[in-house]
Amino acid sequence: MKKKEIRVGLIQQSNTAAVDDNKAKLAANIADCAAQGAQLVVLQELHNSLYFCQTEDVDLFDLAEPIPGPSTEFYGQLARKHKIVLVTSLFEKRAPGLYHNTAVVFDTDGSMAGKYRKMHIPDDPGFYEKFYFTPGDLGFQPIQTSVGKLGVLVCWDQWYPEAARLMAMAGAEMLIYPTAIGWDPRDTADEQSRQQNAWITIQRSHAVANGLPVISVNRVGLEDDPSGSSAGIQFWGNSFVAGPQGELLAHTSSEREENLLVNIDLSRSEDVRRIWPFLRDRRIENYGAITKRFLID
């Protein structure tokens, strides 16, 4: 089968409280990826600001913007300037009191190709996202772009095989996860290793189960807890790309800011699905119980 190869740039970045500085650094990194031939560039989750969900603070809703709005104008111009498809992650103000964690995808002409609102919203120590985000209501629909159909999901979505499967069933050619995940610095080295390995393993398993490449972009660096009640979050980087058999094609470090450039052959997905026809052999007539919360009362 003839290759259908695209070049992808992953931007792993540390952030500060200065939104304009973060955006300026992203613009420079986007330009660097484009100069190295990237056709698709993927940014980390909530890349404009610090990861503000460590605390519950109503004033932080001021970080949210309408879509379309100032940030979509900014990133749309960058996509058009560099003639790239660009995957962004924004704090969306849909209406007063109604906010979403929203990925917006821009095509090479700077237009919005589509958006995805994060469906699975965590509420754990240091990750108080339910305070800020309403669960998404756009479903699991791939976004058609000039480089293919992108199955864009966001961070906590990456733990759910149902989300990956539904994107694959809707025709996604790759799965993309903008992410903000890290350790509590007080965790033991063993616990940190277990968490990071689980995070990589579950996403590689989505690649295997669906015969699709997976792109995961995480932030990096220590971000303090503004309340001082914890040690903050040490974001663990390790952004990576896996092929359709779960093979690691490339990955970043755990500590450095990096722009990672990777070539992905999208035609391999069909080759893999021909030898591992998991979609063919699904017993869909027996899966009705998957829509239940739990099967034992």
C-alpha positions in Angstrom: 0.0 0.0 0.0 1.3 3.5 -0.9 2.5 5.5 2.1 0.4 8.4 3.4 3.1 10.1 5.5 2.6 13.2 7.6 5.1 15.1 9.7 3.9 16.0 13.2 5.3 18.5 15.7 4.6 18.0 19.4 5.3 21.1 21.7 6.1 20.2 25.3 6.4 23.4 27.2 6.6 24.8 30.8 4.3 27.7 31.6 4.2 30.8 33.9 1.3 33.0 35.1 2.0 35.4 32.2 -0.4 34.4 29.5 1.1 36.6 26.8 4.6 35.2 27.5 3.2 31.7 27.2 1.6 32.5 23.9 4.7 34.2 22.6 6.8 31.1 23.4 4.2 28.9 21.8 4.3 31.0 18.6 8.1 30.7 18.5 7.9 26.9 19.0 5.1 26.6 16.4 7.4 28.4 13.9 10.2 26.1 14.8 8.1 23.0 14.1 6.9 24.4 10.8 10.4 25.3 9.8 11.3 21.6 10.4 8.5 20.5 8.0 5.6 19.9 10.4 2.2 19.7 8.7 0.4 19.0 12.0 1.3 20.7 15.3 -0.2 19.6 18.6 -0.1 21.7 21.8 -0.6 20.6 25.4 -3.7 21.0 27.5 -4.7 24.5 28.6 -1.4 25.9 27.2 -2.2 29.6 27.5 -1.8 29.6 31.3 -0.7 27.7 34.4 -2.7 24.7 35.2 -5.2 26.6 37.3 -7.3 23.7 38.5 -5.0 23.0 41.6 -7.4 25.2 43.6 -11.0 26.3 43.4 -11.1 30.1 42.8 -13.9 31.9 41.1 -11.6 34.7 39.9 -9.9 32.2 37.6 -12.9 32.0 35.4 -11.6 35.3 34.0 -9.0 33.2 32.1 -11.8 31.8 29.9 -12.6 33.2 26.5 -15.4 32.8 24.0 -14.9 30.6 20.9 -14.4 32.3 18.5 -12.4 34.9 20.4 -9.0 36.4 20.9 -7.1 33.1 21.2 -8.8 31.5 18.2 -7.8 34.6 16.2 -4.2 34.3 17.5 -3.8 30.6 16.7 -5.8 30.8 13.5 -3.3 33.4 12.2 -0.4 31.2 13.2 -1.9 28.2 11.4 -2.5 30.3 8.3 1.0 31.9 8.4 2.8 28.6 8.7 0.3 26.6 6.5 -0.1 23.9 9.2 -3.0 22.1 10.9 -2.9 23.2 14.6 -4.5 21.5 17.6 -5.0 23.9 20.5 -6.6 23.5 24.0 -8.5 26.4 25.4 -10.6 27.4 28.4 -14.0 28.2 26.7 -16.5 30.6 28.1 -19.7 29.5 26.4 -22.0 31.7 28.6 -21.8 33.3 32.0 -21.4 30.4 34.4 -21.0 27.8 31.6 -17.4 26.9 30.8 -15.7 24.0 28.9 -12.2 22.6 28.5 -12.2 22.7 24.7 -9.8 21.6 22.0 -10.0 23.8 18.8 -8.4 22.6 15.5 -7.3 25.0 12.8 -6.7 24.1 9.2 -3.9 25.4 7.0 -6.0 28.4 5.9 -6.5 29.5 9.5 -10.1 28.5 9.7 -11.5 26.5 12.5 -11.9 23.0 11.3 -13.8 22.0 14.4 -13.7 21.7 18.2 -14.1 19.0 20.9 -15.3 19.7 24.4 -13.6 17.4 27.0 -16.1 14.7 28.1 -14.5 13.1 31.1 -13.9 15.7 33.9 -11.7 14.7 36.9 -12.1 15.9 40.5 -9.1 14.8 42.5 -6.6 16.5 44.8 -4.8 19.1 42.7 -7.1 18.4 39.7 -10.3 20.2 40.7 -11.7 20.4 37.1 -15.3 19.8 37.9 -15.4 23.2 39.6 -14.4 24.8 36.3 -15.6 22.7 33.4 -19.0 21.5 32.3 -18.7 18.0 30.6 -18.6 18.2 26.8 -21.7 17.8 24.7 -20.3 17.4 21.2 -19.8 13.7 21.4 -16.9 11.7 20.0 -16.7 13.1 16.5 -13.4 13.3 14.5 -12.5 16.6 13.0 -11.9 16.6 9.2 -8.7 18.5 8.2 -6.4 18.7 5.2 -4.1 16.1 6.8 -6.9 13.7 7.8 -9.6 13.0 10.3 -8.3 13.8 13.8 -9.8 12.0 16.8 -9.1 14.8 19.3 -9.7 14.0 23.0 -8.3 15.7 26.1 -6.2 14.4 29.0 -8.6 12.5 31.4 -10.3 11.2 28.3 -7.1 9.2 27.7 -8.0 6.7 30.4 -11.3 5.6 28.8 -11.1 2.9 26.0 -14.8 3.8 25.1 -13.8 7.3 24.0 -10.9 6.0 21.8 -13.1 3.3 20.3 -16.0 5.6 19.4 -13.5 8.0 17.7 -12.1 5.1 15.8 -15.6 3.9 14.8 -16.4 7.3 13.6 -13.5 7.2 11.2 -10.6 8.9 13.0 -7.2 8.3 11.4 -5.3 9.1 14.5 -6.0 9.8 18.2 -4.7 13.0 19.7 -4.5 13.8 23.5 -3.5 17.3 24.7 -2.6 16.6 28.3 -1.6 18.2 31.6 -0.6 15.4 34.0 2.1 15.1 36.7 3.1 13.8 40.0 2.6 15.0 43.5 6.3 15.7 44.3 5.8 14.0 47.7 5.0 10.6 46.0 7.7 8.0 46.2 9.9 7.2 43.2 8.1 3.9 42.8 4.7 5.4 42.8 5.7 8.1 40.3 7.1 5.3 38.0 3.9 3.3 38.3 1.7 6.3 37.5 3.8 7.4 34.5 4.0 3.8 33.1 0.2 3.4 33.5 -0.4 6.6 31.6 1.8 5.5 28.7 0.5 2.0 28.7 -3.2 2.9 28.5 -2.6 5.1 25.5 -0.5 2.6 23.7 -3.3 0.1 24.3 -5.7 2.5 22.5 -3.4 2.4 19.5 -3.3 -1.4 19.6 -7.0 -1.9 20.1 -8.0 0.5 17.3 -5.1 0.1 14.9 -4.4 3.8 15.0 -1.4 6.1 15.8 -1.7 8.0 19.1 -0.2 11.4 19.7 0.0 12.6 23.4 1.4 16.0 24.3 2.0 16.8 28.0 3.4 19.9 29.7 6.5 19.9 31.8 7.9 21.6 34.9 6.8 22.3 38.5 3.8 24.4 39.1 3.2 25.5 42.7 -0.1 25.2 44.5 -1.3 28.8 45.0 -3.0 27.8 48.3 0.2 26.3 49.7 -1.7 23.3 50.9 0.3 20.9 48.7 3.6 20.6 47.1 2.2 21.5 43.7 2.4 19.4 40.5 5.5 18.2 38.8 4.3 17.7 35.2 6.2 14.8 33.9 6.5 15.5 30.2 7.2 12.3 28.3 5.1 13.4 25.3 5.1 10.6 22.7 3.8 9.2 19.5 2.8 5.5 19.2 2.1 3.6 16.0 -0.9 1.4 15.3 0.6 -1.6 17.0 1.5 0.4 20.1 5.1 0.8 19.1 6.8 3.9 20.5 7.9 6.0 17.5 9.4 8.8 19.5 9.1 10.5 23.0 10.4 13.4 24.9 12.2 13.7 28.3 10.5 14.1 31.7 12.1 17.4 32.5 12.9 19.5 29.4 10.9 21.7 27.1 11.1 20.1 23.7 9.7 20.3 20.2 9.4 16.7 18.9 9.1 16.1 15.2 7.8 12.7 14.1 6.9 11.2 10.7 3.7 9.0 10.8 2.7 6.7 8.0 -1.1 6.7 8.2 -1.4 3.9 5.6 0.0 1.5 8.2 -3.3 1.5 10.0 -5.0 -0.4 7.2 -2.1 -2.8 7.0 -2.3 -3.5 10.8 -6.1 -3.8 10.7 -5.9 -6.4 8.0 -3.8 -8.7 10.2 -5.5 -7.8 13.4 -9.2 -7.3 12.4 -10.4 -6.3 15.9 -13.3 -4.2 14.4 -14.5 -7.2 12.4 -14.6 -9.5 15.3 -16.4 -7.3 17.8 -19.5 -9.0 19.3 -21.6 -5.9 19.2 -24.8 -7.8 19.9 -23.5 -8.6 23.4 -22.2 -5.2 24.5 -25.4 -3.6 25.6 -24.3 -3.7 29.3 -21.4 -1.4 28.6 -23.8 1.6 28.9 -24.6 0.6 32.6 -22.7 2.2 35.4 -22.0 -1.1 37.1 -23.5 -4.6 36.8 -23.6 -5.7 40.5 -26.0 -4.0 42.9 
